[in-house]
Amino acid sequence: MIPVTKPFLPPREEYDQYINGIWDRNWLTNNGPLVNELELRLKEYLGLNHLLFVSNGTIALQLAIKALDLKGEIITTPFSYVATTTSILWEGCKPVFVDILPDRLTINPDLIEAAITNNTSAILATHVYGIPCEVERIQEIADKHGLKVIYDGAHAFGVKVKGKSVFEYGDISTCSFHATKLFHTIEGGAVVTKDPELLKKMAYLRNFGHDGFERFNGIGINGKNSEFHAAMGLVVLNHVDNILERKKKQAEYYFEILSGLKVNYPKIDQIEQYNYAYFPILFSDEDQLKKSMKGLEDQGIGSRRYFFPGLNQLEFTQGNCPVSDEISKRVLCLPLYHTLTKEEQRMIARILLRVQNN
């Protein structure tokens, strides 16, 4: 069986060293020393001034919406994971969908202004597969109309735009550190902002609003994470450069061995520093996708329609986004993970080519 993804697990002894320290200190959660160390090392690695480690990427989005006091309508993308939309709904706001760029698959800036109303409070856009949104154009629109900007950067760890982390853009950026991500803490996530006051506000929000033992600074939730999760993050961070390089080489090999396959790919050639977090291919139509997916499945190989359906197609949402609707029907992510071998990649390529040529 070849799964579509597999979590990176570091050498057990490296993790055990941190776990032994947790046992010695008997400090399991509540802003422990490993959580603080992880936040510091992530800021150093990514070149950030402010970052908070939280329990997952969904809580990160909810904290961002709450910290910015957003109300009414939030312009967002239909081509993302469901948490992008449900976080908006969970916080009592209304998602307003704007279609995507057909080559980058990120939100189309040319369509944003037409969707702005008197009730619009923010733009929440997703860096899809690690492909960054057109951040400068989005910021110009937001500044013109007095809107806040949140980026869902669940896929964007390690990506750079104009010499700095993509997380530096927007009022708040979020990231997921779920086990399937290229950098993970088993479960986890982060919020990033340039604004120290926003950071302070989110620090209260993630810990029930606690300001000491007996005081509370507003209403909060439990968005903290544990020492065990931070320990995994600290170990994985030691290997992340290798993980990034490995994924790049695997993606480049896919491009080589799939050169005879009649598919398209999202545009990544002009990205300054891309992370190759996923390997999506775009078939000519949904029928070809389904045949290829079944051909892989019959040989014990996983693949994923990521993202399908579009978020504007859910039973609790609505929106006219023809580009996203069409893309979501024919995009498929192939297996891509640290231990995937060239032999396995060649097997995948042979199956796809055979299916297409039959």
N, C-alpha and C positions, 0 to 999 in steps of 0.2 A: 504494500500500500504506500503510495506517495501522496501525502496530504497537501492541500493547497498552501498551508503554512505550518510552521512548527516553532515553538518558543525556543529561543537560545538559552541554554543552560550552561553556566560556567563550571569549571572544575569544582567538585563538591567541597574539597578541602578549603578553597578560597572563601566559600560561603560560610563554612563551619567556623572559620576564624572569627567572623563577625558574630555568629550565633553564640559562640562561647562567651564573648564579651557581654552579650545581652543577658545570658544566664548569670554571669558574675555581678552585673549591676542590678539585675531584677527591675529594670526600667523598660517596659514593653511598648508604651505608647505615650501620648501627651507630650509632644514636642521634645522627644529624647535626643541624645547627642548624635545618633546616626542620622536622624532626620535633618538636623542642623548641618551636619557634615555633607550630606547629599545635596542640600540646597546650595551650599557654598561651592561645591565642586561642579555642580551643573552650571552655576553662574560663571565660573571660571572657564569651563569648557565651551559654553555657548557665547561667551562675551556679553553677558547681561548684567545689569545693575540690580534688578529686583526679580525674585522668583519665589513662589510658595509651593511646596509639595502638598498635594491634596489626595483624597482617597480614590478618585478616578477622573477621567476626562469629562464625564457628564456633569459631575458636581462642579468641575472647573467652569463649565459653561454657565451653570446656574448661578454660581458665585459672581461671575462677570456681569450677568444681567442684573442681579440684585445690587451689586456694588455701584453700578452706574445709574441705579434708580430708574430703569427703563419702564415705560408704560406704552400702551397703545400698540402701534404696528412696528414690526421689525422686518426690514427687507432682508431676504435670505435666499439661499440657493436650493433648488430642488435636487441637485446631484450631490448627495452627501449621505452619511449614515443617519439613521433615524433620530439619534440623540440630538443632532443639531436642531431639528424641528421640535421635538418633544420638550427640550429644555426651554424653548421659547413659550410653548403652550403651558408648561408646568409653572412658569413664573407669571402666568396670567396675561401674556402678550399674544398678539396675533401675527403669525408668519405671513409675509407677503412675498410670493415667489417671483424671482426674476430669472430669466433663462440664462443658459451658459454659453460660453464660447465653444464652437465646435472643435477647435484644435487643442485648446488647453483644458477644457472641461470645467473651468472655474467660472464664477459669476461674470456676466457680460456687463462691463461698466457703461456701455452705450445705452443700456436699457434701464439703468437704475433711476435716473431722474424722472422718467415717465411714471415710475411707481411711487414716487414720494407724494405724500399727502400731508395735511395739517396734523394728522395723527401719527406720523412717522417719527420714531425716536432714535433709531439706530440702523446700522447695516451689520449683519452677521454673515460673514463669508467664509468659505472653506478652501483651504489649500489642498486640492484634490490629488491623491497619490504622491504627495510631496511637491506637486507643481504649484508654485506660488501664485496667488491672485495678482492682478495688476494693482499693486498696493498704492502706488503714487496717484493713479487716476481715481481710485476709490477715495483716498484721503482728500483730494481736491473737491470731489462731490460732497463729501461729508462736511468739510469746512464751509463750503458755499451755503449749505442748508442747515448748518448747526446740528449735525447728527453725530452720535457716537459710533465708533467702529470696534467690533469684536471680530477676531479671527479664530476660527476653529482650525487649529494646527495639529490635529491628532496624528496626521501623517507626515508632519513637516520637521521632525527632529533633524538637526544638522544642516538644514537648507539655508542658503544665504542669498540676500538680495542687496546689491550695491555695497558689498563688503561687510555686511552685518547680518546677524541672525534675522530670519524672517519673523521671529517672535518680537522683534523690536518695533514692529509696525502696528498701528491701531492703538486704541486706548487700552485694550486688554487683549492679549493672545492667550490661547489655551492649548494644552497638549495632553495627549493620552499616553500613559506608560503601561497600557495593558500588555499582557504576556505575549501577544502576537505582534507587537510593535518592534521595530528594530532596536530601540532602547526601551527596556521595560523594568518594572519593579513588581512584577507579577500582576498586581492591580495597582493603579495609581494614575496620577496626572499632575498638572501644574497650571498655575496662572502666572502670567508675566505682564508687567506694566512698567512704563517709565516714570509713572507718577507715584512718589513715595506716600502721598496721602491715600491714594487708591489702594496701595499695597497694605497700608495699616488697616484700612477698612476691611479688606478681604481677610486679613489675619484674624480680626475679631469675628467675622462672619463664619470662618471655618471652624471655630472653637466655641460655639454656642453663644458668642458675644462676650465671653469671659474677659474681664479686665481685672485680673487678680481672682482670689477665691470667692469674694463676697460682692463684687461689683460686676455690672454688665453694661457693655457699650452697645446698646441696640439689640436687635433680634438676630440670632445666629443659628447655624445648624452644625451637625457633626460632619465636617469635611476633612478631618485629620487623617493621617496615615501612621502606620506602626513602624517600630524599629526593625521588624522582620522584613517588611517591604523595602525600607530604606537600605537595609543590608544587601538585598539582592541588587538594588539599583547601584550601589557603590561598587559591587563586583562587576556587574555588566558594563558599567562605565569604563572600567579598565580594558574592556575588550571591544568597545564600540567602534574604534577606528578600523579594527580588523573586520568587524561586521559590515561596516559601510563599504570597505574595499571589496569584500567578498561579494556583496550584493551587486556592486557595480560590474564586476567581472562576470557574474552569472547573467546579468541583463545583457551585457555586450555579447556573450556567447549565444543567448537566445536570438538576438538580432541577426547574428551570423547564420545559425542553423535554421532559422525560420525565413530566410531571405526568399525562398520559393513559395511561401504561403501568401495567398492573396488576402492580406489584412492590412489595416492601418494602425498607427500608434499615436497616442497623444504627443503633442509637440514639447520636447524637452531640450532641444539643441541650443536654445538661447538662455538656459538657466545657468546662472553663475556657479552655483554649487548645489547639485541635485543629490538626493539620497537613495534613489532606486528602491524605495520602500516596497513597491509593488511592481508587477509586470502585467499591465492591462493590454489586451489586443482588441481591435475593433473589426468585427466581421462585416461582410457586405449586407447581411440581413439576419434576422432572428432565426430563420430556419437553419442557416449555416452554423450559427452559434449552438443551437440545440443539438444538431448532429455531432458537432465536435465535442461538446460537453459529454454526450452519451458515449462517444468513442473512447474518451479518456476514462470515464466511469467504468466502462466494461473491462478495462485493463487495471482497475484499482487505483486510478489516478484522480485526485481531487482537483476541482477548479471552482471558481465562485463568480456568480453574477453580481459584481460589486461595482455600482450600486443598482439594485433592481428590487422593487419598482422605484421610480422617482418619487421623492417625498411629496410632490404635489398630487400624486395619484393615490395617496392613502385615504382611508375612509373618513378620517377626521380632518382632512385638508383639501384645498382646491387651488388651482392656478393653471393658466395656460402657458405651457413651456414646451413647445414642439421640438426644440433641439434636444433638450434633456430627455424627453419622452422617447425620441428616436435613438439617441445614444444608449440609453439604459437598456434598450432591447437587444443591443448587439455588442455590448462590452463584456469581456470575460477576463478574469485575472488567473494567470497560470501559477503553478507552484513556484515559490521563491522563498528560500530560507537557508540558513547558514550551512547546513550539512547536505544540501541538495548537490548531487554529483553531476559531472558532465555526462556520464552514461545515462543517468535518469533524464537529464535534459534532452539528450538525443532521442530517447525513447518517446518522450512527449512530442518532440518535433515530428518523428516518423508517423505517429498516430494522427496528428493533425493534418499532415500532408496527405496521408492515405485517405482520410475521410473526405478531404476537399477534392481529391482527384477521382473519387468513386462516383 
